[in-house]
Amino acid sequence: MGDVRIAIAGLGNCASALIQGTHYYRNSKAEDEVPGLMHVDFGGYYPKDLKFVAAFEVNRKKIGLDIADAIWVEPNCCAKFAPDVPNTGVKVLPGPISDGVAPHMRESFFTYDDSEIEPVDIAEELRKSKADMLVSYLPVGSAEASRIYADAAIEAEVGFINAFPEFIVSDPKSPHAQAFEKKGIPAAGDDIKSQLGATILHRVLAQLFDKRGLILQNTYQLNIGGNTDFENMQVENRLASKRISKTEAVTSCVHYELPTKIGPSDYVPFLQDNKVCYITMRSKAFGDLPIDLDLKLSVQDSPNSGGVIIDVARAVKIALDRGIGGELSSISSYSFKHPRYQIDDFEARKRVDEFIEGKRER
């Protein structure tokens, strides 16, 4: 079928997990069960078919390194489950800073000085690398920077995957979503779900409570972690879209107003890439008697979404092969916290399979 040629904006922990995963599962066969992937054979594309052809960063310690070396550079702390990743022959390029780095994160990100390094022309580099798509892994709160990369994808006419919570693909009124549609460029987003993370677990529990006739009175989800994502999210004004994304993913599962508090709660440096989530749900059962749930989930945060992105990238490639542009509804509803259409997760998976089979356009 050919390669799935990927450019990455932001070479942090999530990118490290994605790149490691394609190498770790490079010999997987169609009949294998790979945890975290919908299918090893996804419409004729396998994990080994993903090739990384460009990467953009603001970390001066990563710029100029081969992609395979840059994924281990601090502050990255992703688990090394595939430490023998071979060199790609592709050097990390300086991307625009804009609002992609909060003032309190310049030291943690080892952000380059504008007077020393000039950012590259993203669209031009996408064309030169012959990328099929751009995956945006920018930090939470990068409202302007995210749109710079979306603009570049549109200009270069490459697919776009928005892995973080800026509502670029999901908002049908956004100029970017409209441009993807008009120019026939496939796009998926927004805000990637994990294989089994806090949001997907909270969603399924809310669906279960609702389908069993319980009335949820309130629920909250508290998350702590020690990677730079959590350090970045210490500043509340960078969190508005993140809280909306996570909250709507859960409240959309019931048909009534649900008092909810969801979102990052604290930065605990020694946890590194380990994310710990606490979910509490209070409900009324028959006789107005209580049924309450308290749950703790502990995961390696970045690898938890690596397989999901591998599936999304292959879905975007299929859309490119078929000449399908605009928001890809099935894979977006299944794989993202804030898709255009919030539907039942199990129905969304069924729709993705129909898309792969060609029974559903998008």
N, C-alpha and C positions, 0 to 999 in steps of 0.2 A: 504493500500500500504506500510505502514511502515514509519519510520522516515527518515528525511533528516539531516544527522549528519554533522554539520559544525564546522570547526576550523577557527579562525580568527587571522590574523597577523595585529596588530594595532587596539587597542580598543579606537579609537577616536570618533569624532562626527558621522561619517558615520556608524560605528558599533553600536553606540547608537541608531540611527534611525532605523537600520535594526532590532535590538533586540526588541526595543519598538514596531515596526510594527507587528512582529509575535505575540506578546501578544495582541496588540490592536485589531487585526482582528482575534483573535483565534476562535471566534464563527461564523465567516462568512460562509455562505452557498453558494453552487454552483450558485444559481440564484441571489445572491447579486451582486450589482455593487460597487466594491471597487475602489476608485480613486487611480491610480498609479499601479494597477495590470492589466496585460493583461486578466487574468482569475483567479477567485477564485479557481476553479477546473482546475489545470494545469496538464493534463495527469494523473489525479487521486491523485495528491498531493495538499494540502491546506497550507495556511500560518502557521496554528497550527502544521504542521508536521515538521517544521524546529526546530531542537534541537541543542543547542550550547554546544559542548563537549570539546573544548579547546580554549584557547586564549593566545596570546603572546604579550608582551609589554616591553617597555624600561622605562616607567614611574614608578619610585619607589613607588609612592603613590597608584598605581593601583595593583602592583604585590602583590599577596597573597590574594587579595580580591575576593569574589564571582563575577563572570562576571556581574550579575545583579546590584551589588553595584558599580563596577568599571566604569560603563557607565556614572555615575553622577559626577565622580571625575574631578577636574580641571586638565587641562584647557578646558575640554569638556564644550560646551555651547549650545548643541543641544536642541531644544525646547522639554519640557517634556509633550508630548501628551499621554503618558502611564506611569505615575509615579508609578504605583503599580506592576511593573514587579517583579515576584517572583524569589527567589533565584534558581540558577541552580544546586548548589552543586559542581560547577566546579570553581577552583581557577585560577586566572590569573598567567601565568608563565613568567619568564624573557626570552625574546628573544635576539638574537644577535643584537648589535648596528650597527657595520660596518659603512656604510655611510648613514644609515637610519635617523641619526640626524645631521643636519648641525651645525657647531660650534655656530652660533648665536641662535640656538634653544635649546641648552642643558638646559638652565634655564627654558624656557617656558614649555618644556616637562618633567621637573623634572627627567632628565635622571639619571639612577642609576650609581653608581661608580663601575667600573670593579673589584676593589679591595674588594668590599663588597659582590657582587652578581655574581654568575657564570651563564651564559646563559645555558638553557637546550638544549638537543639534539632534534631538531625540529622533525626529521623523527621518532625518537623513541616515542615521545609524540603523534604524529599523529597515530602511530600504537596502542599505549596503549589506546587512546581515541576511537579507532574504527571509526575515522572520515571518512565520505564519500568524503569530499572535503575540500580544504583550500581556504579561501577568503583572498587575499592580499590587505590590506588597508594602505599600507605604505605611508609615505609622498612623495610628488613629489621630484625627484632628487635622490631617493634611488636605484641607478643603481646596486650596488653590493648586497645590502641587499635583494633586490627583487629576485635576482637570487639565493641567499642562500635559500629562502623559496621555490622557484620553484624547486631547486635541492631536497629539503626535500620532496616535494610532489611526485616527480618522484621516489625517493628512497622508500617512503612509499606506493607508487602506489595508491594515492588518487587523485580525480579530483582537478582541479586548476582553480580559477577565479581571473584574474588580473584586479583589479578595478582602477589601476592608470597608468599613462603614461610611462611605460617602455615597449618596444616592444618585448615581450617575446612570446606571443601566435600568434600575427599577422604576424610575420616575418617567412616565411616558411624555411628560411635558418638558423634560430637560432637553436643552439644545443638543447635547451629546447623544442621547437616546434617539432623538429624531434624525441626527446625522448618520448614526449607524444604520438606521432603517433606510434612509434615502439613498445612501451610497452602497447598500448591500453588504455591510460589514457585520458579521456575527459578533454578539456581545453577551456575556453572562455575568450576573451579579445580583445583589450587592452583599458583601460581608459573608465570607465563607463560613459554613458550618464545619464542625469537626466530625470525625467518624462517630465517636460517642463522647460528646462534650456536654457542657452545662445546658446549652440552649436546646439541643435536640432531645436530651433527657427530660428537661423541664416541659418541653412541648408534648412529648408522648405521655408523660404523666398527666398533664392537663387534659389531653384527649381522653385518657383512660378514666379519669374522674368524671368527665362530662358524659362519656358513653355509658358509664355505670350509674348514671342518674344522681351523682353527688353534686351539690352546689358548693363551689369554691367560694369561701368568704374572703380570703386574702392569701397571697403567696409572695415570698421573696427569695432572691438568689444572691448570695454573697460570694465573690470570687477573690482569691488572693494568689499571688505568684511573684517570682523573683527575676523574670526576664525584663528586657528593656521595654517590652510592650506595657507591662505593669508600671514600670518607672515613668514612662511617658504619660500614662493615664492618671498620675497623681494630680494633674492640673485639671480641675473640673470643666473648665471652658473648652477643653479639647474632647469632651466626652458626650456632647449632646447627641450626635448622630448614633454613637455606639449604644447609648441607653435606649434610644428610640428603636433601633434595630432589634436589640435583644428583647425588649418589652413587647413589641408588636408580634414577634415570633411566638410568644406564649399567649398573650391576650387574644390573638386571632383564633385560638382553639376553642373559645367559648363564645356564646351568643349574648352574654350580659356583661355589664361593667364589672371589672375585676380589680380591686385594689392591689397594686403590684409595686414592688421595688426590686429592680434587677440591675446588676452592673458590677464593674470592678470595685473592690472595696479597699484593698490595701496592697502595698508593695513590700514584700518580705525578701530581701536580697538573697539570703542563703537558700531559698527554695529554687533559685535559678529557673530552669524551664519547667519545673513541676508546678502545675496549677491545681489548686484545691478549691472545690466548690461546695457550698452548703445551700441546700434547697429546703425550704419549709413551706408546707401547704396545709391550710386549715379549711375544713369543709363541714357541711351539714349532711347527715344521712337520714334515713327513715326515722320518724319521730323527732326530728330536729336534733338528733344526737350527734356528737362530734366524731369525725374520723380525721385524724391528723397524721401528717407524714413529715419526718425529719431525716434528711439524707446527706451523706458526705460522699463526694466523688473526687478522686485524685488521679491525675493524668499527666503524661508528658505532653505539654501544650502544643508545641510546633509539629511533631510527627502526627499528632492526632488529626490534622487536616491535610497532611501530605498526600495521602491516597485519594482524597476527595478532589484535590486540584488535578491529579493525574487523570481522573475520570472527566473532569470539566474540560481540560485541554483536548482530550480526544473527542469530546462532543463538539467543541468548536471546530476542530479539524474536519469532522464529518460535515458540518454545516458549510465550511469553506469548499469542500469537495462538491457539495450539492448546489452551491450558489445561493445559499440561504443567508439573508442578512437580517439585522435587527436583533432584538432581545430573544434569546433562546429560552422559551418559557419552561419546558420540562426540566432541563438540567438546572435552571435557575431556581425553580420551586423546590427541587430536591436538595440542592447543594448549598443554598445561601440563606442567611437569616432574614434578609430583607429583599425578597424577590418581588417582582411586579404582582405576582399572584400567590397569595398564601393559601396553600391547599394541604390536605392531609398528606403526611410524608410517605405513607405506603402507596397512596394513589399517585403521588409524584414519581416514585420509583417505577411504577407500572408505565407511566407516560414516557419516562426516559427509555425504557426497553422498546416501547412502540416507536420512539424517535430513531433509535438505533436500527430497527427493522425497516424503517422507511414508511411505517404506517401513520406517522404523525410528522407534519412538516417541521415543527419546532418544539 
